[in-house]
Amino acid sequence: MNSARPLRWGLIGASNIAARWVLPQIRGGGDSVEFVYSSTGAWASEYAAANGIAHSTDDFGRACEWPDVNAVFISGVNERHAPQTIAMAAAGKHVLCEKPMALTVADAREMIDAAERHGVVLAINHHLPGADTLRTIRGLVSSGSLGTPLALRLSFTIMISERPPAWRLHDPVGGGAILDLTTHSMSVTQAILGTTATEATAIAVRQGPWATPGDGGPPDSVMAALRFGDIPVQTHDAYTVEHCPTTVEVIGTEACVIAAGVLAQEPAGTLWRVVGSEMTEIEVPDRRDLYEIVLEGFRSAIDGTGRPTVDGTDGLSALAGALAVAESAKTGRTVTVADID
């Protein structure tokens, strides 16, 4: 495994998340970005100039073979994540891939196999499990401070902008709240409970102002009931909610924890431990940028001194849970996660 530091990066996808969140943390950690790839050459050139990147290309083959680059961040449209990751792994590049890692479980497995076969690190850019708010909740659960966990409720509800590109709202293949938000909800729940979803029952609708009857767009709101081992989990993931904070609640036999405003790109939110009618706020000291934490874990995995916040196996489990939710919403039946491929 090539663990040369500092890392020299390529951006695969000229995305907003790369420019706003990931690029500053790449550079903040002492690494450099050598090029950006987009399938649209003019946009790649404009993006490179706007973000101080020396080179741009619309030739994916050239991007794979870019000299001296040893890591890439893949953040284009969702259907390209798997083939681009597999190609970059074959070229010997460590891969940080935006979520969802793929559109099928089979493709996600191929990504993991490719990384293992070529001796590179594969990490998935699920930033939320690294937040100290959620790590604190995980600690309360694992330490037994809440007693035996009885249930978890999670609400990842936001109001999304329809600014271009609007593919998340209109693309029936790679868009929609399930691939975007439910995958996050799965990764958070997995991290807190230390287990993965086994079955899902869900209802999904299309209710935003951008929706018209019969437009064929993906669901923008979904509610699901899932089983994580013996623990029931309820999730609400939506693009259509403007006036309700994101929340995570874990209910135990001895106490519960309520977290508000914690499902965000910023290190935000407040935690309370509740016993009866008494609520006590829990201090959360680590308010580092969540993408700093993601990049720190990615680098430590390359160095062989740690692991990613979310690795390929974790990302696959989050994807499988979300796809089970999608299948249940589509068919109206309870879906076993192990049957999803």
Residue pairs with C-beta under 8 A, 6 or more apart in sequence:
1 119
1 120
1 121
1 302
1 304
2 70
2 92
2 94
2 120
2 302
3 302
3 303
3 304
4 70
5 30
5 299
5 303
6 29
6 30
6 31
6 32
7 26
7 31
7 32
7 70
7 71
7 94
7 299
7 302
8 31
8 32
8 34
8 68
8 69
8 70
8 71
9 26
9 31
9 32
9 33
9 34
9 69
9 71
9 72
9 73
10 33
10 34
10 35
10 36
10 37
10 63
10 66
10 69
10 71
10 72
10 73
10 93
11 18
11 23
11 33
11 35
11 36
11 37
11 53
11 72
11 73
11 75
12 37
12 60
12 63
12 72
12 73
12 74
12 75
12 76
12 84
12 88
13 37
13 38
13 73
13 74
13 75
13 76
13 77
13 80
13 98
14 36
14 37
14 38
14 43
14 44
14 47
14 48
15 75
15 76
15 98
17 75
17 98
17 125
18 36
18 73
18 75
19 47
19 50
19 51
21 127
21 265
21 291
22 73
22 75
22 96
22 125
22 291
22 294
22 295
23 33
23 51
24 291
25 289
25 291
25 292
25 294
25 295
26 32
26 33
26 73
26 295
27 33
28 292
29 292
29 295
29 296
29 299
31 71
33 51
33 53
34 53
34 54
34 55
34 66
34 68
34 69
35 48
35 53
35 54
35 55
35 56
35 57
35 63
35 66
35 69
36 44
36 47
36 48
36 51
36 53
36 55
36 56
36 57
37 44
37 56
37 57
37 58
37 59
37 60
37 63
38 44
38 47
38 56
38 58
38 76
39 58
39 60
39 76
40 58
41 56
41 57
41 58
44 56
44 57
44 58
45 56
47 53
47 56
48 54
48 55
48 56
57 63
60 84
60 87
63 72
64 87
64 88
64 90
64 91
64 93
65 91
69 93
70 92
70 93
70 94
71 93
71 94
71 95
71 96
71 298
71 302
72 88
72 93
72 94
72 95
72 96
73 96
73 97
73 98
73 125
74 80
74 81
74 84
74 85
74 88
74 95
74 96
74 97
74 98
75 97
75 98
75 125
76 84
77 167
77 171
77 174
78 100
78 102
78 103
78 173
78 174
78 175
78 179
79 103
79 173
79 174
81 97
81 98
81 100
81 101
81 102
81 103
81 111
82 101
82 102
82 103
82 104
82 107
82 108
82 110
82 111
85 95
85 97
85 101
85 111
85 114
85 115
85 122
86 110
86 111
86 114
88 95
89 95
89 111
89 114
89 115
89 117
89 118
89 120
89 122
90 114
90 118
92 118
92 119
92 120
93 120
94 120
94 121
94 122
94 298
94 302
95 115
95 120
95 121
95 122
95 123
96 123
96 124
96 125
96 294
96 295
96 298
97 111
97 122
97 123
97 124
97 125
97 315
98 124
98 125
99 124
99 125
99 126
99 183
99 184
99 187
99 315
99 318
99 319
100 179
100 180
100 183
100 315
100 318
100 319
100 322
101 108
101 111
101 124
101 312
101 315
101 316
101 319
102 108
102 111
102 319
103 173
103 174
103 179
104 323
104 341
105 316
105 319
105 320
105 323
105 340
105 341
106 341
108 312
108 315
108 316
108 319
108 320
109 316
111 122
111 312
112 122
112 312
112 313
112 316
114 122
115 121
115 122
115 312
121 298
121 301
121 302
121 308
122 311
122 312
123 294
123 297
123 298
123 301
123 308
123 309
123 310
123 311
123 312
124 308
124 310
124 311
124 312
124 314
124 315
124 318
125 294
125 310
126 183
126 184
126 187
126 309
126 310
126 314
126 315
126 318
127 265
127 290
127 291
127 293
127 294
127 309
128 134
128 184
128 187
128 188
128 262
128 263
128 290
129 135
129 187
129 188
129 190
129 191
129 309
129 310
130 290
130 293
130 294
130 297
130 309
131 262
131 267
131 269
131 290
131 293
132 267
132 284
132 285
132 286
132 287
132 288
133 259
133 262
133 267
133 269
133 271
133 284
134 188
134 191
134 192
134 248
134 259
134 262
135 191
135 286
136 271
136 282
136 284
137 192
137 248
137 250
137 257
137 259
137 271
138 191
138 192
138 194
139 145
140 146
140 250
140 257
140 273
141 149
141 192
141 193
141 194
141 250
141 252
142 194
145 252
145 254
145 255
145 273
146 250
146 251
146 252
146 253
146 254
146 255
146 256
146 257
147 252
147 253
147 254
147 255
148 252
148 253
149 193
149 231
149 250
149 251
149 252
150 231
150 251
150 252
150 253
151 231
151 232
151 233
151 234
151 250
151 251
152 189
152 192
152 193
152 228
152 231
152 232
152 233
152 234
152 248
152 249
152 250
152 251
153 233
153 234
153 235
153 247
153 248
153 249
153 251
154 185
154 188
154 189
154 233
154 234
154 235
154 236
154 247
154 248
154 249
154 263
155 235
155 236
155 244
155 246
155 247
155 248
155 263
156 181
156 182
156 184
156 185
156 235
156 236
156 237
156 238
156 246
156 263
157 236
157 237
157 238
157 240
157 241
157 244
157 246
158 181
158 238
158 239
158 241
158 246
159 239
159 240
159 241
159 242
160 168
160 169
160 208
160 220
160 239
160 240
162 169
162 210
166 210
167 174
167 175
168 175
168 176
168 180
168 239
169 175
169 176
169 208
169 210
169 217
169 218
169 220
169 239
170 210
170 215
170 217
170 218
171 217
171 218
172 216
172 217
172 218
175 217
175 218
176 217
176 218
176 219
176 220
177 204
177 218
177 219
177 220
177 221
177 222
177 237
177 238
177 239
178 204
178 218
178 219
178 222
178 237
178 322
178 325
178 326
178 329
179 218
179 322
179 326
180 239
181 237
181 238
181 239
182 222
182 224
182 235
182 237
182 321
182 322
182 325
182 326
183 318
183 319
183 321
183 322
184 237
184 263
184 318
185 235
185 237
185 322
186 197
186 317
186 318
186 319
186 321
186 322
187 310
187 314
187 315
187 318
188 248
188 263
189 197
189 226
189 228
189 233
189 235
189 321
190 196
190 197
190 228
190 314
190 317
190 318
190 321
192 248
192 250
193 228
193 229
193 231
193 233
195 228
195 229
195 231
196 228
196 317
196 320
196 321
196 337
197 226
197 227
197 228
197 233
197 317
197 320
197 321
197 324
197 337
198 226
198 227
198 228
198 229
198 336
198 337
198 338
199 226
199 227
199 324
199 334
199 335
199 336
199 337
200 224
200 225
200 226
200 227
200 321
200 324
200 325
200 327
200 328
200 334
200 335
200 337
201 224
201 225
201 226
201 328
201 333
201 334
201 335
202 222
202 223
202 224
202 225
202 325
202 326
202 328
202 329
203 222
203 223
203 224
203 329
204 219
204 221
204 222
204 223
204 325
204 326
204 329
204 330
205 219
205 220
205 221
205 222
206 215
206 217
206 218
206 219
206 220
206 221
207 220
207 221
207 240
208 220
208 221
208 239
208 240
210 217
210 220
211 217
211 220
219 329
220 238
220 239
220 240
221 236
221 237
221 238
221 239
221 240
221 241
222 235
222 236
222 237
222 238
222 325
222 329
223 234
223 235
223 236
224 234
224 235
224 237
224 325
224 328
224 329
225 232
225 233
225 234
226 232
226 233
226 234
226 235
226 321
226 324
226 325
227 233
235 325
245 260
245 261
246 260
246 261
246 262
246 263
246 264
246 269
247 258
247 259
247 260
247 261
247 262
247 263
248 257
248 258
248 259
248 262
248 263
249 256
249 257
249 258
249 259
250 256
250 257
254 275
255 273
255 274
255 275
256 273
256 274
257 271
257 272
257 273
257 274
257 282
258 271
258 272
258 274
258 279
259 269
259 270
259 271
259 272
260 269
260 270
261 268
261 269
261 270
262 268
262 269
262 270
262 271
263 269
265 290
265 291
266 290
267 286
267 287
267 288
267 289
267 290
269 284
270 281
271 281
271 282
271 284
272 279
272 280
272 281
272 282
273 279
273 280
273 282
274 280
293 309
294 308
294 309
297 306
297 307
297 308
297 309
298 308
298 309
300 306
300 307
301 307
301 308
301 311
310 318
320 337
320 340
321 337
323 340
324 335
324 336
324 337
324 340
325 335
327 335
327 340
328 334
328 335
